Amino acid sequence: MLSDKITGMIRILLITLLPLLIINTSYSQSSSTEKNISLDEKIGQMLLVGFRGTALSDTNHIVRDIKKYHLGGVILFDYDVPSKSSERNIQSPNQLKTLIRDLKSLSDIPLIVSIDQEGGKVARLKPSMGFPDIKSAEYLGKVDNVDSTRFYAQKIGRSLENLGINMNFAPVVDLNANPDNPVIGTLERSFSSNPQKVAKHASIYIKTLNKYGVWSVLKHFPGHGSSKKDSHLGVVDVTDTWSKSELIPYRKLITKDLGDAIMTAHIFNRNIDPDYPATLSKPTITGLLRNQLNYQGVVISDDLMMGAIRQEYGLKTTINKAINAGVDILVFANNSIYDPEIVPKAYKIIHELIDQGKINRKQINQSYERIINLKSPNEK
């Protein structure tokens, strides 16, 4: 009888303690996993670069960058601007599919393979190379038919999924505030000057891309539609032309948890930050985007080699300001100028800034966590 009571007490004790033991074991494993992730890996995941080549070879710097520096992502182009050559990354669907498969095979962590496939005049995958013809955002906004927008978004989604591309730098949610804008309006990249219409079509576009395993990137925060100049070429000041209505599409899409990442604009607006353009601006990214609009996802810079940044700031200042502003992924497209050593340079600079106490490790950890959260769910 006494033996039965003791056995019962032991059973009750085990039932009580077992969940705690499981929880502690899980916590310990999780902590151990976190400890095993090196600072080098975290820094590598924060870099996304462009490269030359339609096939991999052991001499290509991108192989080194992925293997040695844990590179988080690449961006593909159909045209090489520095050399004025159509020989870059894209020749045909089969060639590109092989290139992407080989790139992904180099990385232990899911690799971001990105592209600008908006449609219309901004399409790296062209019909002349055997890819689907996609209408521009302006065309779809004028038609203003949700089925048409969904149809073309499906064409993009299917094509990217088949190739293995998992991130599209689209949709553009800039308002067509200035139709003569050399980088938005004249290129027909905006759905409309009406923020409600932009948000409506962008939401369809995002949901459709996601169905095909493609991450969408809203751009260009906090709004490039009113600019009069091209930030590829130099500083663009929108202080006197920008309006708060340009934030409406972002607010609506963030509220609906739509958009996997947001890209910053290299635009200067002294009403938000009197000192720095949006990509390098803590008041813009941390203050406005994260704190006021409550965006918790990945922030990606526009190309940091563009004239608006490269001609005004040194590489170390650019990286320091961007990371401290709240940018998670630094883009070096290698298509304004070409620097095969940009990854080792950026990697070294980030390490130095951390050692000097100019960048807090907490900032790196937060960015890494956002990036891995993006990559983890479906490992697109």
C-alpha positions in Angstrom: 0.0 0.0 0.0 2.8 2.4 1.0 4.6 1.3 -2.2 1.6 2.3 -4.3 1.4 5.7 -2.6 5.1 6.4 -3.3 4.7 5.3 -6.9 1.8 7.6 -7.3 3.7 10.5 -5.8 6.6 9.9 -8.1 4.3 9.8 -11.1 2.7 13.1 -10.1 6.1 14.7 -9.6 7.3 13.6 -13.0 4.1 14.9 -14.7 4.7 18.2 -13.0 8.4 18.5 -13.8 8.4 17.1 -17.3 7.1 20.2 -19.1 9.7 22.3 -17.2 12.5 20.0 -18.2 11.4 20.2 -21.8 11.1 24.0 -21.7 14.6 24.3 -20.2 16.1 21.9 -22.7 14.5 23.9 -25.6 15.7 27.2 -24.1 19.2 25.7 -23.7 19.3 24.4 -27.3 18.0 27.8 -28.6 20.6 29.7 -26.6 23.4 27.4 -27.8 22.3 27.9 -31.4 22.4 31.6 -30.9 25.9 31.4 -29.4 27.1 29.4 -32.3 26.2 32.2 -34.8 29.4 34.2 -35.3 29.5 37.9 -35.8 31.1 37.2 -39.2 27.9 35.4 -40.3 25.6 38.1 -39.0 27.6 40.8 -40.9 27.6 38.7 -44.1 23.8 38.4 -44.0 23.5 42.2 -44.0 25.2 42.5 -47.4 23.6 42.1 -50.9 25.7 42.7 -54.0 25.7 42.6 -57.8 28.3 40.8 -59.8 29.4 40.1 -63.4 29.0 36.7 -64.9 26.4 34.5 -66.6 27.9 31.3 -65.1 29.9 30.6 -62.0 33.6 30.0 -62.0 36.0 29.6 -59.1 37.6 32.9 -60.0 34.4 34.9 -59.7 34.4 37.0 -56.6 30.8 36.1 -55.8 31.9 32.6 -55.0 34.4 33.9 -52.5 31.9 36.3 -51.1 29.3 33.7 -50.4 31.7 31.0 -49.1 34.1 33.2 -47.1 32.0 36.2 -46.1 28.6 34.5 -45.7 27.0 36.9 -48.2 23.3 37.2 -47.6 22.1 38.1 -51.1 22.8 38.9 -54.7 21.0 41.1 -57.3 20.8 40.3 -61.0 21.0 42.6 -64.0 20.6 42.3 -67.7 22.9 45.2 -68.5 26.3 46.3 -67.2 26.3 50.1 -66.9 30.0 50.7 -66.1 31.1 48.8 -69.2 28.0 49.7 -71.3 27.6 46.1 -72.2 24.5 43.8 -72.3 26.8 41.0 -71.0 25.9 40.9 -67.3 23.9 38.0 -65.7 21.0 37.2 -68.0 21.0 35.5 -71.4 18.1 33.1 -71.4 15.7 31.3 -69.0 17.7 28.1 -68.9 21.0 29.8 -68.4 19.7 32.0 -65.6 18.0 29.1 -63.9 21.4 27.2 -63.8 23.2 30.3 -62.5 20.8 30.8 -59.7 20.8 27.1 -58.8 24.6 27.2 -58.6 24.6 30.4 -56.5 22.2 28.9 -54.0 24.2 25.7 -53.7 27.2 27.7 -52.3 25.3 29.0 -49.2 24.3 27.2 -46.0 21.8 29.9 -45.2 19.1 30.5 -47.8 20.5 33.1 -50.3 18.4 36.1 -51.3 18.4 36.2 -55.2 16.9 39.5 -56.1 15.9 41.4 -59.2 14.1 44.6 -60.4 11.2 43.1 -62.3 8.6 45.8 -62.1 7.3 45.6 -65.7 7.2 48.1 -68.5 10.5 50.0 -68.8 12.0 48.6 -65.7 12.3 44.9 -66.4 15.5 42.9 -66.2 13.8 39.9 -67.7 13.0 41.0 -71.2 10.7 39.3 -73.8 13.6 39.4 -76.3 15.4 37.0 -74.0 12.5 34.6 -73.8 10.7 36.0 -70.7 7.1 37.1 -70.3 6.1 40.7 -71.4 4.9 42.6 -68.3 2.8 45.9 -68.4 4.0 48.9 -66.4 2.5 50.0 -63.1 1.2 53.1 -64.7 -0.6 51.1 -67.4 -2.2 48.9 -64.7 -3.2 51.9 -62.6 -4.9 53.5 -65.6 -6.8 50.3 -66.4 -7.6 50.1 -62.7 -8.8 46.5 -62.9 -7.8 44.3 -60.0 -7.9 41.2 -62.3 -5.5 42.8 -64.8 -3.0 43.6 -62.0 -3.4 40.1 -60.6 -2.9 38.6 -64.1 0.4 40.4 -64.7 1.6 39.8 -61.1 0.9 36.1 -61.7 3.1 36.2 -64.8 5.9 37.7 -62.8 5.4 35.3 -59.9 5.4 32.2 -62.1 8.5 33.3 -64.0 10.5 34.2 -60.9 9.5 31.0 -59.0 10.5 28.9 -62.0 13.9 30.6 -62.2 14.5 30.4 -58.4 14.5 34.2 -57.8 13.0 34.7 -54.4 13.0 38.6 -54.0 11.5 41.2 -56.4 12.4 44.8 -55.7 8.8 45.8 -56.4 6.1 47.1 -56.2 6.9 50.8 -56.5 4.5 52.6 -54.1 5.8 56.1 -55.0 3.0 58.4 -56.0 3.0 59.8 -59.5 3.2 63.3 -57.9 5.4 64.7 -60.7 4.8 63.1 -64.1 8.0 64.7 -65.4 10.0 62.9 -62.6 13.0 61.4 -64.5 13.2 58.3 -62.4 9.5 57.5 -61.6 6.9 59.4 -63.6 8.6 59.3 -67.1 9.5 55.6 -66.6 5.8 54.8 -65.9 6.8 53.1 -62.6 3.9 54.4 -60.4 0.4 53.0 -60.3 -1.1 56.5 -59.7 -1.0 59.9 -58.1 -3.8 58.6 -55.8 -2.4 56.9 -52.7 -5.5 54.8 -52.2 -5.2 53.4 -55.8 -1.5 52.8 -55.3 -2.2 50.8 -52.1 -5.0 48.8 -53.7 -2.9 47.6 -56.7 0.3 47.2 -54.6 -1.6 44.9 -52.2 -2.7 42.6 -55.0 0.8 42.6 -56.4 2.3 41.6 -53.1 -0.2 38.9 -52.2 0.2 37.4 -55.7 4.0 37.3 -55.6 3.9 35.7 -52.1 1.8 32.9 -53.5 4.7 32.0 -55.7 7.2 32.1 -52.9 8.6 35.6 -53.9 9.3 38.3 -51.3 8.2 41.8 -52.3 10.0 45.0 -51.5 8.1 48.3 -51.2 10.0 51.3 -52.6 11.2 54.0 -52.3 10.6 55.1 -48.7 9.5 57.8 -47.7 8.5 58.6 -51.3 10.4 59.4 -54.5 7.4 60.4 -56.7 7.7 64.2 -56.3 11.4 64.5 -57.1 12.7 66.4 -60.1 16.1 64.7 -60.3 17.5 61.2 -60.5 19.3 59.9 -57.4 21.4 57.6 -59.5 23.2 60.8 -60.6 23.4 62.9 -57.5 21.7 64.4 -54.5 17.9 64.8 -54.8 16.1 67.3 -52.6 12.4 66.9 -52.2 12.0 69.3 -49.2 9.7 71.6 -51.2 7.8 69.0 -53.2 7.2 66.0 -50.8 3.9 65.6 -49.0 2.7 63.4 -46.2 0.3 61.8 -48.6 3.2 59.8 -49.9 3.2 57.9 -46.7 -0.4 56.6 -47.1 0.5 53.5 -49.2 3.1 52.5 -46.7 0.8 53.0 -43.7 -2.0 51.0 -45.3 0.2 48.1 -46.4 2.1 48.0 -43.1 -1.2 47.9 -41.2 -2.3 44.9 -43.3 1.1 43.2 -42.8 1.8 43.4 -46.5 5.3 43.8 -48.0 8.2 41.6 -46.9 10.8 44.4 -46.9 11.0 48.2 -47.6 13.6 49.9 -49.6 14.9 53.4 -48.7 15.2 56.3 -51.1 18.4 58.4 -51.5 16.3 61.6 -51.1 17.0 64.6 -48.9 14.1 66.1 -47.0 15.1 68.7 -44.4 11.5 68.6 -42.9 12.3 65.1 -41.7 16.1 65.2 -41.3 18.1 68.5 -41.9 21.4 66.6 -42.2 21.1 63.3 -44.1 19.2 61.6 -47.0 16.6 59.0 -46.0 19.0 56.0 -46.4 21.4 57.4 -43.9 18.7 59.1 -41.7 17.8 57.7 -38.2 14.9 60.2 -37.9 13.5 58.8 -41.2 14.1 55.0 -40.8 13.9 54.5 -37.0 11.8 57.5 -36.2 9.3 57.7 -39.0 9.2 54.2 -40.4 9.7 52.0 -37.4 8.4 54.2 -34.5 5.6 56.1 -36.2 4.4 53.7 -38.8 5.2 50.7 -36.6 7.1 48.8 -39.3 9.0 45.8 -37.8 10.3 44.1 -40.9 13.5 44.2 -43.0 14.7 47.6 -44.3 16.9 47.4 -47.4 18.9 50.3 -48.7 18.8 51.4 -52.3 22.1 50.9 -54.1 24.8 52.6 -51.9 27.0 53.0 -55.0 24.5 55.4 -56.6 25.7 59.0 -57.2 23.5 60.5 -54.5 25.5 58.6 -51.8 28.8 57.7 -53.4 29.6 61.3 -54.5 28.7 62.8 -51.1 29.9 60.4 -48.4 32.9 58.0 -48.0 32.2 54.3 -47.7 32.9 54.1 -44.0 30.5 57.1 -43.3 27.9 55.6 -45.5 28.0 52.2 -43.8 28.1 53.7 -40.3 25.2 56.0 -40.9 23.0 53.5 -42.8 23.3 50.8 -40.1 22.8 53.2 -37.2 19.8 54.7 -39.1 18.2 51.3 -39.0 19.0 49.7 -42.4 19.2 45.9 -42.1 20.5 45.0 -45.6 23.1 47.1 -47.4 22.9 46.9 -51.2 26.0 47.4 -53.4 24.7 46.7 -56.9 28.1 47.1 -58.6 26.3 48.7 -61.5 27.1 52.4 -61.2 30.7 51.6 -60.6 32.2 48.1 -60.4 34.2 47.0 -57.4 34.8 43.2 -57.0 36.3 43.9 -53.5 33.2 45.7 -52.1 32.2 42.8 -49.9 35.6 42.4 -48.1 35.8 46.2 -47.8 32.3 46.5 -46.3 32.8 43.5 -44.0 36.1 45.0 -42.7 34.6 48.4 -42.1 31.6 47.0 -40.2 34.0 45.0 -37.9 36.1 48.2 -37.4 33.0 50.3 -36.5 31.9 47.7 -34.0 35.4 47.5 -32.4 35.5 51.3 -32.2 32.1 51.4 -30.5 30.5 53.3 -33.3 28.0 50.5 -34.1 26.4 48.6 -31.3 26.3 44.8 -31.6 22.7 45.0 -30.5 22.0 46.8 -33.9 23.7 43.9 -35.8 21.8 41.3 -33.8 18.5 43.0 -34.5 19.2 43.2 -38.2 20.3 39.6 -38.3 17.1 38.5 -36.5 14.9 40.4 -39.0 16.8 38.9 -42.0 16.6 35.3 -40.6 12.9 35.7 -39.7 12.3 36.7 -43.4 14.3 33.8 -44.7 13.1 31.1 -42.3 9.3 30.5 -42.8 9.4 28.9 -46.2 13.1 29.2 -47.1 12.0 30.6 -50.5 
